[in-house]
């Protein structure tokens, strides 16, 4: 059940004319009162031919007129309107049940608290099977105005309880961080002009797409203007930027003036202060798995940066920062991915927008590395090779799974649902990116002897998952990855353990594929030569450091592929 409190109006009779009229598409059937603050003597134009809308409006507006006469200043914004609708799959409630629902809604809102004989006047009109409209005038019988602050939250809580009591579809409680629903005027305008989205939704997509391209709010607004978005800045006497509003081209008033929407009205996390905190965080982080001498690309940097997500979830402010920045990285990846992959990734980015924000305050400085990776992809990256993109999409998928678990643990129902949708869309993208990589790797499968040796490594490193991995259709490709890594001086046993430590395998659909993308990424460069590493350290140590400390006497070089295969024959 959804109760959508509308912006206050001042025309009681005008709203009554809509409620009792035929509707915009003749959808109103049998409009009539189901209940009111006092049914005795209440005119009902739907059931009483002698009753008129004007009579009913005067009846509701009587406390407003008395207050106007007493204070000499007309009351404005006194018409409170709240449609209440059940879900399409719910049963149709009777008039008696709708009357009970309406009484609980007005009590929760503060319009007519239970037992308050001097409350506001209100009615509930039904003109369809699945919803009613509650109309109230917000001047009490004693001339005071009702206390309606926070009424939306209280009405939402009442709806959640009504759903349980009446056996209706149970919606999940929100946390106040969702975007505003488009109003009917916005939806009708979009339909009339042939727009697929309302202006606020269109602007939200444009702003989120622009965020990875900017490092300051000023850069963001300049990028949006260059992209065709109308921007109106609010500056103080000193010239400092205090706020902004955005407008969609050709979204004009009747007088031909541009319509602007404040950032916070487009989405709660797009206010100027929140954008500034995200974009202008200055605490740098090193990519956790990147060696200083490793040649790398923005795609590899991004995969490395995603390693920070699983370690950030212990602290809520850090977790929220990383979950927010993850959305920017998904968006940047969608923009620069090959054309055939942009659709699934763009869908994932749009779904994840709801998962990015919650009531928990983010320490945006802690996600600097992740945000920088997104900016690097958006501004400098060229097309990725297949394996780099497959590794990044797999890492994005795992990060989205972690985000889902975190939101579930915090009771963020709507965010968790959005993250789950994102996971499904990223799974489709991951399968698509990995398919050509698997084909190429499988074609280079090692010989039978090498595969047996590598299978031994799998059983030694991951005994609990070994059977699943070795019977997976992707095992030949994984064997190729391990063989290639071994040829570059890496130890397959160690690579397998490290990969499993970063991404647990018990919940993976196909654990071999998880290992392929992870190991292919971490082993892409030759393993460092131990003696060369020792020599490098020695040159940076002070002259007084004894040379014996620089190289462990027990050090041994990793066995070569040939020697390992000989041992297992």
N, C-alpha and C positions, 0 to 999 in steps of 0.2 A: 504494500500500500504506500502510495506516495501522496504527501500533502505539500503542495507547492504554494507557499505564501507569495502573493504577487506584490509588486510595488504599490504603495498607497495611491489612491485616486481621490477625486473630490466630487464625482458625479454619480450619486446613488441611483438616480433614475436611469441614467445611461447604461450602467451595468445591469440593472434589472431588465432593461429592454433586450440586452443580449441573452440573458439567462432564460427569459420567457419567449424569446423570438425563435425563428426557425433555424438559427445557426448560419454559419457562412456557407455551408453546403447542404442545407436542409437535413442536418443530422440530429437536430433536437426533436425528441419525441416525448409527448405528454409531459411538458414541464409543470411541476407542482411542488408545493412545500412538503417536506417530510418532517420538519420540526422547526421550532423557533424559540426565542427566549420566553415567549408566552403565546401559546396557540389560540387561546380564547380571544375571539374578536379580531384575529389577525387576518387581513384581506389576502386572499390567494387568487390572483388573476388566472391561474391555470385551472382552477376548479370552480370558481365563482364568477359567473358571467358579469355580475354587477360590480365586481372589484376591478380596480384599475391599477396600472403600474404607478401612477402619480400618487394614489392613495397609499400604496405600500411604501413608496419612497418617503412621503411625509411622515408616515408612522415611524419609520426607522430614523429619520433625521430630526425628530422632535427634540432630543437632548442637545443636538448640535445647534438648533435654532435658539433654544433657551440660553445656551452659553454665549452665542453670538450677541443676543440682546443684552445680556448682563455685562459683557466685557467690551462690547462695541467694536470688536475686531473679529472678522470672519475666521472660522476655523478652516484650515486647508489640509488636504491629505488625510481626510477622516474616513475614507472608505477602505475597509480591510477586506481582501478577497483571497480565498484559499480553496482552490479545487482539490478534491480528495479522490484518488483513483485507485482501483484495485488492479492487479496484474491480469493480463489476458487469459491466463489459465485458471484464475480463481472463479469460484461459483458466484452467481449474482446474488447480492444481498437484498433482503426485503426492505421495504420502507421503514419498518420498525427497527431493523438492524442499522440501517443508515442513520436513523435518528439518534440511536445510541452512540454511534461513531462520531457524529457531529458534536454531540454534547461533550464527549471526551476530548475532542480536538479543541473546542473553544475554551474548555477548562484548562487544558495544558498550555494554551497560548497566552492565557491571562485576559482573554476577552470576557469570559464569564466564569470565574472561579466557582467551584461548588459551594453552595450555601451563601453566595453573595447576592443579595436582593437588589443591590444598586449597581449591578454590572452593566456592561454595554448591551445594546440591542443588536440582535442578530437573527438570521434566518438560514435555513439550508434548503436549496432548490435541487431537485433531481430532474434531469431531462434525458437521461440515458441509463442503460442497465449497469454500467461499470463505474459511474462516478457521480459525485454531487458537487455543488458549489456552495461554500459558506460565505455569506456576505454579512459584515458587521459595520456599524458606525462607531468610531473609537472616541466617543464621549460618553462617560458613564451617566447614570441617572442623577448622581450628585454633582455633575458638572466637571468632574476631574477627568483627566486622561488616563487610560489604563497603562500599566507597566508592561510593555511588550518586548523589552530588551531580552535577547536570547530566546525569543519565542520559537524560532526555527528549530533550535536544538531540542527544546521541550516537546514540540509537536512531533519531531522525528522519533523521539523516545516513546511517545504515546502510540505512534503508528506501529513501532516494533512490538509493543505489548498487545495491541489490537490484533495484529497478525496471528499471534499465538492464541489469543482467546477465541478467534473466529475460524481458526484452521486455514488461514490464507497463506499464500507464498511468503516466506520469511526473508526479508531483505536484510542486508548486513548494515550495522550501524556505521555511519561516517564519522570522521574526525575533524571536519571543518576545513579540510585542505583541498576539497574538490573544486573544480571550476563551476561557474554559474551556468545553469541550463539556459539555452537560448530561449528568448521569449517568442511569442507568436508573431510579433511584428518582424523580428529578424528572420524567422523561418519562412514567413510568407514572402518577404522581400527576396530572399535567396531563391525561392521557387519561381518568383515572377521574373527575375533576371537570369535564370538558368544557371545559378551558382550551385555547385555541389556542396559547399559549406557555407555556414553563416559567417559573417564578417569576423566575430571574435575567434571562431575556430580557425579560419584562414590566417588570421594574424598570429595566432599561437604557433601554428606550423612554421610560418615564416621566421618568427623570432627564434624559435628553437633551432631551426636550420642555420641561422646566422651566428648563434653563440660560439660554435667551434672556430669561427673565422676571426674572432676579436679577442683582444687581451684587455680592453678597457670598455667602459660603457659608451664613451664617445665613439670609439671605433665601431661598436655594435650599431649604434644609431646611424652612423655614416654608411655602414654596409647595408642596412635596411633601406635607407633612402636611395642608394645606388641600385637596389633590387626592386625599386618601384613602390615601396611602402611609404605612405605619407607619415611624417613625423612632426609632432609638435612638442617642443621642449619648454620646460618651465625653469627659469633661472632667477636667482636672487639678485639683489642690487650689486653684489660683488662679481656677478657673472658665473657663480657656481651653479652647476646643474642640480636642480632640486626635484625634478620629476619629468616624466615624459608621457605622451599618449601617441598611439599609432592609429592610422586610418587606412582602410582599403581603397584603392583607386576606384572611382565611380560609385562609391558608397556615399551618397549625398542626401541632404535634407530636401524638403519640398522647395526650399528657396535656393537650392543649388550649392549649399555650403557643405564642406567636407565633414563627415561624421568621424569623430575620434573616440578611441577607447583607451582609458588609462591602463597602464601595464598590469596593475593589480586586479583590474576587472577582467582582463583577458585570461590570466591564471594567477593564483596566489603567489607562485614562486617567480613571477616575472616583474615584480616591483623593482624600482630603481635600487633601493638598498640591497635587496637580495641578489640582483644581477651584479652589482658592484662587488659584493662579498665573493661571489663565484669567480668573476673575471679577474679581479685584481688581487687575488691571494698571491703572496710573494715568497712563501717558504718553499725552497726547492727541495726535491727529493731525487736521489739517484735511482735509476731503474734497477730493481733489486737483483736481477740475474745477469745484467750486462757487464762484460769485462771492458775495461777502458780501451783496450787495444782492438776490440772486436769491430770489424766493419759492419754496419747495420743500416736499416732503412726505417722510415717512420712506421711501417707495418710491424717490423720486429720490435721496435721500441714499444709500440702499443701492447703487444703480447706480453712483453716483459713487465710493463707497468701494471697489467691486470693481475700480476702475482700479489699485489698489495691488497687486493680486495678481501681475500680469505683471512688475512691477518688483521684487518681493520674492524671486523665485526664485533670484537670484544668490547669496544668502546662505542657507545651509541652515537656520539657526535661525529666520530671518525667514520662510522658505518654510514650514517646519513650522507656525509660528504662524498664518499666513494660511490654510493648508490646514485646520487645525483649526477656525478661526473660520468658514471657509466652510460647514462642516457646520451650525453654529449659524444661519447666515443662511438656508440651505436649509430648516431646520426651522421657523424663524420665518415664512418665506414660506408654507410649507405650512399653517401654522396660520391665517393671516389671508387666504389666497387665497379666491376664490369657491368655493362648495361643489363645483361640477363639476370643479374643478382640484385639489382637496385630495388626491384619491386618487393621481394620478400624482406630485405633489410629495412626498407622504408616502412613497411607495415609493422615490423618489430619496433622501430623507433617510435612510431605513433602510438602503439599499444603501451610502450614503456613510459610515456609521458606521465601517466597517472601514478606509476610506481616511483617516480623520481622524488616526490615531495611527501612529507608527513609533518606532524606537529613537532617533531624532534629538531632542535636547532643544529645545523651542520657546522662543523669546524672545517671550513672550506680549504684552509691551508694544508690540511693533511692529505688532500687529494690532488695536490699540485702536479704530481707526476702523471696521473691519469688524465687530467685536463690538458696538460701540455702535449701529451701523446695525441689527443683528439685534435688539438690545434695544428700539430705537425702534419697529420694526415690531411686535414681540410685545406691547408695552405701550401704545403710543399710536396705532398706525395704524388708520385706517378703511379701508373697501374701496377699492381702487385703481381708477383709470380704466383702460380697456383698454390704451392705449398705454404707460402707466407700468408696468403689470404685464408686458407683452410685452418691454419694454426690460430689465426686471430679470431675467426668466427667461432671456432671451438672454445677458445678462451672467453669470448663474449657470452657464449651459451652457459658455460660453467659459472661465470659471474652472475648471470641472470638467475640461475638456480639458487645461488647463495643469497641473492637479494630476496627471492621468494621465501626462503626459509627464515630470513631475518624478519621480514614483514609478518609472517605467520607467528613467529615467536613474540612479536610486539603487539599482536592483536590488530594489525593494520589490514583489515579484511579487504577493502577495495584495492589497496596497493598490491596486496598479495595476489588477488585475482588478475590484476593488470600484468604483474610480473609473470604469472603462469601463462597468459596469452603470449607474452613476449618469448618465453621459453619455447613454446610450440612453433612460433614463427622462425626463431633462430635455429631450431632443429631442422626445419625444412631447408633453410639456407645452408646450414652446415653439411647436410647430406649432398646438396647440390655442388658445393665447392669441393668436397672431398672426392666425389666420384671420379673425375679425371686423374686426380693424384693417385688414387687406388689403382686405376687401370695401368698407369705408368709404372708404379712400384711392383705390381704383380707380374708384369711382363719381365721384370729383372730379378725374379725370385732366385735366391741362392741355391746351390746344389743341395742334394739330400743330406750329405754329411754335415755341411754347415748348418742346415736347418735343425738337425738333431742336436748339435751343440748349442744353438741358440734356444731351442726348446728346453734344454737342461737349465740354461740361465733363467728362463721364465719360471720354471718350477722352483728353482732355488730362491729367486727374489720375491716371487708372488705365489706362494703355495696355495693360498685360498682361492685365487682367481685363475690358476694355471689352466685348469680344464676348460673353462669358458673361453679363455684367450686362444688356446691351441685348437679348439674346434670352431672358432669363429671363421667365417668366410674371408675375413680380412687378415688372417694370420700370415699368408704368404707375403702380403705387403708389409706387415710389421717385421717379418724376418728380413726383408730387404732393407728397411730402415735401420735395424740393429746391425746388419752386416756393413752398411755404409758407415754407420757411426764408429764401428770397430775399426774400420779401415782408416778413419781419421784419428785414431788413437784413444777413443773413448772405451769404457768398459760397459758392455751391455747390461750386466748385472746391476751396476750402480745406476745407470740411466733408468732402468725399470723401477728401481726402488724410489728414486727421486721423483719420477713422474707420478707414481702412485701416491706419494706423500703429498703432492700438490693437488691431486684430484682423486678422491676416494672412488673406487671402482665398483663397489657393491650395487650402487644405484644406476650405474651407466647402462644404457641399452646395449651397447656393443663396446665392451672394454678395450678390445684390440684397436678400434678406431680412435678411442681417446688416447691410447698410448702412441699411436702413429703420429698424430698431430703434435703431441707434446714433445716426444723424443726427436722428431724431425726438426722441431724448432730449436731445442736446446743443444743439439749435436751438430748444428749446421756448419760449424767451423772446426778446424782441427783442434784436438785437445792440446793444451799448453805443454811444452816439453819441460819436464821437471827440472833438468839441469839449467835450462834457459831461464826458468822462473827463479831458480835460486840465484843465478848470476844477476838477474835484474834486481832482486831484493838486496843482494850484497852491495850493489852500487849505490843504493839509497840509504844503507845503514851507516851509522857513524864509524869512523875509522877504528874506534876502540872496541867495537863489537867483535868478539872472537869468531873466526870463520867457521869453527866447529858447530856453532849454533845455526848456521844458515842451511845446512843440509842434514837431515836425519840419517844416522848411520843405518837405520833399519829400512830406509827407503828402497823400494824396488820398482822397476819399470813394469807397466802393465804388459801381460803376455800378448803376443801378437796373435792375429787370427790363425795363422798357420800352426803356431805352437799349441794353441788351445785345441785345434781340431785333432792334432796328433795325440794329445793327452786323452781324448775321448774315443779314440779308435779302439 
